[in-house]
Amino acid sequence: MAKRLLTTLLICSMAAGVFVGCKEEKRSSASKREYNVMILQPTSRKLTSTYSATIRGKQDIDIRPKVQGYITDIHVKEGSIVRKGQTLFTIDQVPYQAALQTAIANVDVAQAAVDAAELTTNSKELLYQQNIISEFDLNMARTQLASQRANLAQAKANEVNARNNLSYTLVKSPADGVIGTLPFRVGTLVSPSD
């Protein structure tokens, strides 16, 4: 039995030697391989990369319209240089032009009413001086004239307001600078609360 065990150990050790020998042979053949060698030289290279970014100025000014309406035209592009007072975009002017024409017509109507009241008052003063009408009738004519003059002043104030609103349809730059992001496009509804 000892002989058999010795033979088995001898076979196992030989088998192990063959495996070890194979591994060593593979290693030695791999280490004997030759590779091409590249010699590196220092050179200059310029690498370019692009990144998305938003440029912000030292002082940003938000532009908000003073009247409501649809943008009909944009006169600047993002990144363009603008001067104070330059038109940036236009809001639909049609309703504001109509409001101005109505206000002008109201001023004309009020002026005609004042003229008529003045004629009536002048005539009543002459009649009062001749004792044809009472003082009450004269005072009523004077009150009517004052009322018509107040209506004229109100109509003129409405005309000034309509002119201002029409002028606000041209949104202008409040300062010199560079246009940043334009959140508005043609057709966008804008209002003072934006």
Secondary structure as a PSIPRED ss2 file (coil, helix, strand):
# PSIPRED VFORMAT (PSIPRED V4.0)

   1 M C   1.000  0.000  0.000
   2 A H   0.000  1.000  0.000
   3 K H   0.000  1.000  0.000
   4 R H   0.000  1.000  0.000
   5 L H   0.000  1.000  0.000
   6 L H   0.000  1.000  0.000
   7 T H   0.000  1.000  0.000
   8 T H   0.000  1.000  0.000
   9 L H   0.000  1.000  0.000
  10 L H   0.000  1.000  0.000
  11 I H   0.000  1.000  0.000
  12 C H   0.000  1.000  0.000
  13 S H   0.000  1.000  0.000
  14 M H   0.000  1.000  0.000
  15 A H   0.000  1.000  0.000
  16 A H   0.000  1.000  0.000
  17 G H   0.000  1.000  0.000
  18 V H   0.000  1.000  0.000
  19 F H   0.000  1.000  0.000
  20 V H   0.000  1.000  0.000
  21 G H   0.000  1.000  0.000
  22 C H   0.000  1.000  0.000
  23 K H   0.000  1.000  0.000
  24 E H   0.000  1.000  0.000
  25 E H   0.000  1.000  0.000
  26 K H   0.000  1.000  0.000
  27 R H   0.000  1.000  0.000
  28 S H   0.000  1.000  0.000
  29 S H   0.000  1.000  0.000
  30 A H   0.000  1.000  0.000
  31 S H   0.000  1.000  0.000
  32 K C   1.000  0.000  0.000
  33 R C   1.000  0.000  0.000
  34 E C   1.000  0.000  0.000
  35 Y C   1.000  0.000  0.000
  36 N C   1.000  0.000  0.000
  37 V C   1.000  0.000  0.000
  38 M C   1.000  0.000  0.000
  39 I C   1.000  0.000  0.000
  40 L C   1.000  0.000  0.000
  41 Q C   1.000  0.000  0.000
  42 P C   1.000  0.000  0.000
  43 T C   1.000  0.000  0.000
  44 S C   1.000  0.000  0.000
  45 R C   1.000  0.000  0.000
  46 K C   1.000  0.000  0.000
  47 L C   1.000  0.000  0.000
  48 T C   1.000  0.000  0.000
  49 S C   1.000  0.000  0.000
  50 T C   1.000  0.000  0.000
  51 Y C   1.000  0.000  0.000
  52 S C   1.000  0.000  0.000
  53 A C   1.000  0.000  0.000
  54 T C   1.000  0.000  0.000
  55 I C   1.000  0.000  0.000
  56 R C   1.000  0.000  0.000
  57 G C   1.000  0.000  0.000
  58 K C   1.000  0.000  0.000
  59 Q C   1.000  0.000  0.000
  60 D C   1.000  0.000  0.000
  61 I C   1.000  0.000  0.000
  62 D C   1.000  0.000  0.000
  63 I C   1.000  0.000  0.000
  64 R C   1.000  0.000  0.000
  65 P C   1.000  0.000  0.000
  66 K C   1.000  0.000  0.000
  67 V C   1.000  0.000  0.000
  68 Q C   1.000  0.000  0.000
  69 G E   0.000  0.000  1.000
  70 Y E   0.000  0.000  1.000
  71 I E   0.000  0.000  1.000
  72 T E   0.000  0.000  1.000
  73 D E   0.000  0.000  1.000
  74 I E   0.000  0.000  1.000
  75 H C   1.000  0.000  0.000
  76 V C   1.000  0.000  0.000
  77 K C   1.000  0.000  0.000
  78 E C   1.000  0.000  0.000
  79 G C   1.000  0.000  0.000
  80 S C   1.000  0.000  0.000
  81 I E   0.000  0.000  1.000
  82 V E   0.000  0.000  1.000
  83 R C   1.000  0.000  0.000
  84 K C   1.000  0.000  0.000
  85 G C   1.000  0.000  0.000
  86 Q C   1.000  0.000  0.000
  87 T E   0.000  0.000  1.000
  88 L E   0.000  0.000  1.000
  89 F E   0.000  0.000  1.000
  90 T E   0.000  0.000  1.000
  91 I E   0.000  0.000  1.000
  92 D C   1.000  0.000  0.000
  93 Q C   1.000  0.000  0.000
  94 V H   0.000  1.000  0.000
  95 P H   0.000  1.000  0.000
  96 Y H   0.000  1.000  0.000
  97 Q H   0.000  1.000  0.000
  98 A H   0.000  1.000  0.000
  99 A H   0.000  1.000  0.000
 100 L H   0.000  1.000  0.000
 101 Q H   0.000  1.000  0.000
 102 T H   0.000  1.000  0.000
 103 A H   0.000  1.000  0.000
 104 I H   0.000  1.000  0.000
 105 A H   0.000  1.000  0.000
 106 N H   0.000  1.000  0.000
 107 V H   0.000  1.000  0.000
 108 D H   0.000  1.000  0.000
 109 V H   0.000  1.000  0.000
 110 A H   0.000  1.000  0.000
 111 Q H   0.000  1.000  0.000
 112 A H   0.000  1.000  0.000
 113 A H   0.000  1.000  0.000
 114 V H   0.000  1.000  0.000
 115 D H   0.000  1.000  0.000
 116 A H   0.000  1.000  0.000
 117 A H   0.000  1.000  0.000
 118 E H   0.000  1.000  0.000
 119 L H   0.000  1.000  0.000
 120 T H   0.000  1.000  0.000
 121 T H   0.000  1.000  0.000
 122 N H   0.000  1.000  0.000
 123 S H   0.000  1.000  0.000
 124 K H   0.000  1.000  0.000
 125 E H   0.000  1.000  0.000
 126 L H   0.000  1.000  0.000
 127 L H   0.000  1.000  0.000
 128 Y H   0.000  1.000  0.000
 129 Q H   0.000  1.000  0.000
 130 Q C   1.000  0.000  0.000
 131 N C   1.000  0.000  0.000
 132 I C   1.000  0.000  0.000
 133 I C   1.000  0.000  0.000
 134 S C   1.000  0.000  0.000
 135 E H   0.000  1.000  0.000
 136 F H   0.000  1.000  0.000
 137 D H   0.000  1.000  0.000
 138 L H   0.000  1.000  0.000
 139 N H   0.000  1.000  0.000
 140 M H   0.000  1.000  0.000
 141 A H   0.000  1.000  0.000
 142 R H   0.000  1.000  0.000
 143 T H   0.000  1.000  0.000
 144 Q H   0.000  1.000  0.000
 145 L H   0.000  1.000  0.000
 146 A H   0.000  1.000  0.000
 147 S H   0.000  1.000  0.000
 148 Q H   0.000  1.000  0.000
 149 R H   0.000  1.000  0.000
 150 A H   0.000  1.000  0.000
 151 N H   0.000  1.000  0.000
 152 L H   0.000  1.000  0.000
 153 A H   0.000  1.000  0.000
 154 Q H   0.000  1.000  0.000
 155 A H   0.000  1.000  0.000
 156 K H   0.000  1.000  0.000
 157 A H   0.000  1.000  0.000
 158 N H   0.000  1.000  0.000
 159 E H   0.000  1.000  0.000
 160 V H   0.000  1.000  0.000
 161 N H   0.000  1.000  0.000
 162 A H   0.000  1.000  0.000
 163 R H   0.000  1.000  0.000
 164 N H   0.000  1.000  0.000
 165 N H   0.000  1.000  0.000
 166 L H   0.000  1.000  0.000
 167 S H   0.000  1.000  0.000
 168 Y C   1.000  0.000  0.000
 169 T C   1.000  0.000  0.000
 170 L E   0.000  0.000  1.000
 171 V E   0.000  0.000  1.000
 172 K E   0.000  0.000  1.000
 173 S C   1.000  0.000  0.000
 174 P C   1.000  0.000  0.000
 175 A C   1.000  0.000  0.000
 176 D C   1.000  0.000  0.000
 177 G E   0.000  0.000  1.000
 178 V E   0.000  0.000  1.000
 179 I C   1.000  0.000  0.000
 180 G C   1.000  0.000  0.000
 181 T C   1.000  0.000  0.000
 182 L C   1.000  0.000  0.000
 183 P C   1.000  0.000  0.000
 184 F C   1.000  0.000  0.000
 185 R C   1.000  0.000  0.000
 186 V C   1.000  0.000  0.000
 187 G C   1.000  0.000  0.000
 188 T C   1.000  0.000  0.000
 189 L E   0.000  0.000  1.000
 190 V E   0.000  0.000  1.000
 191 S C   1.000  0.000  0.000
 192 P C   1.000  0.000  0.000
 193 S C   1.000  0.000  0.000
 194 D C   1.000  0.000  0.000
